[in-house]
Amino acid sequence: MPSIEPPAPHRDESSPHVPTSGPGASPKQVNPMTQDRIYMDHVAAAPLLPEVLDAMMPYFREHFGNPSSMHGVGEKAEEALTQARRQVAELIHARSPGEIVFTSCGTESNNFALKGVALAYQNKGRHIVVSSVEHFSIMHAVKTLEKMGFQITHLPVDGTGRVDPDEVDRAITPQTILVSVMHGNNEVGTLQPIAEIGRITRAKGVLLHTDAVATAGVIPVDVEALQADLLSLSANAFYGPKGAAALYIRKGVRIHPLLDGGIQENGRRAGTENVPAIVGMGVAAEIALREMDNRIAWARKLQKRLQEGILERIPHVVLLGHPVDRLPQIVSVLVEYVEGESMLLFLDMENIQIASGSACISRSLKVSHVMLAMGIDAALAQGSLLFSLGKDNTEEQVDRVLEVLPPIVQRLRDMSPLYKKAARTFRSSADAGTAGPDPRRS
Ligand SMILES: Cc1ncc(COP(=O)(O)O)c(C=O)c1O
């Protein structure tokens, strides 16, 4: 079997952390023993590829025109949009570049899909079906629609975070206009059976939207194979810039614009386009398509090493997400009897940057609705760690994490009264030769 090599590295032009040390170092300071930053939070933000930045720069400088202007400078910008639209269409196998509408972020694409379809089809019906593990940009958008008189059904998921397509089938009524189920989950990595759901929605004449912000540009996404009518994607997931995202809208699907204004994006999204960022999105999409197989193989290799290492070295850890149908770059675990935030702070002191659940709610310290929907006890969900690997992570970095994390967990557990109490149970179970309690569910 050929050995799996890391994808070609890109130049890291960011200034490295200057380590600071000393007794009582705050979590914001870093350990002087660790020279390099270990960044494993790519779902929250991936670094920009230098080639992408190079492609963007002329559109800040000489080609600064407005793509709607009827002169040479404007036309240059318009040509750049046309090219980027084609590159993004190719990434997701859209039949026509005209099916791509550029937006500012994944949140906007999701809001546009849900509210735009709801408003365009409200005379046909006012019922929408979503899964209970969607990103907040879907969950909160349907709350708004509910207040406007739409009826919303939230589909349950199993313990791995997956929706059962039969549940979709059962949820659809003659009033249903749209089903929205995400392609891949950003917290636990589980991939949804979108193609199966697409067969059902297509047969019943209901539109299907899928949030592919965590998957497009990372794993193959094909709107034809998925039978998706609308699909959200964002450049930053595949090393493109922030500020550029898109909504795929299948030809023939009606959508009500959310912004009133000009006729940009074929009358579907008013406002001058963010040309440099869109150019960057196009180039990043082209590179992602070209490098995808390598990136996936490398991510899987690191994923295996990391998750096996954690499970081997740290007792009372639960691996989250579907065992097989899961994003290759995500390792999501629950570390029992420890709070995720405490682990993050200690890891940050070692210059290791990861997440505990979704970046959107991390500062609110709220329990993840995704984990609650998966049936995980709220107290346990607090101990979540989310590693999202990138193409430039190395096996040495994974090994460094595996060296640093177990003593951090042990130190925090030693301070935890809950763990001390539980440890007594483990000891007495071991003495009695029985298994300890199953802590996963309350
Ligand atoms: C699955 C998913 N959907 C939507 C979003 C929102 O995207 P943005 O932060 O670009 O608005 C995210 C962000 O991480 C996401 O992971």
The ligand as a Gaussian input file, in Angstrom:
#p B3LYP/6-31G(d) Opt

LIG

0 1
 C      -22.309000      23.581000       9.664000
 C      -22.208000      25.063000       9.756000
 N      -23.193000      25.810000       9.272000
 C      -23.165000      27.155000       9.314000
 C      -22.092000      27.800000       9.863000
 C      -22.085000      29.306000       9.902000
 O      -21.107000      29.780000       9.057000
 P      -20.509000      31.266000       9.255000
 O      -19.790000      31.280000      10.545000
 O      -19.656000      31.430000       8.033000
 O      -21.651000      32.213000       9.241000
 C      -21.039000      27.067000      10.404000
 C      -19.867000      27.727000      11.026000
 O      -18.975000      27.131000      11.530000
 C      -21.091000      25.662000      10.340000
 O      -20.101000      24.905000      10.827000

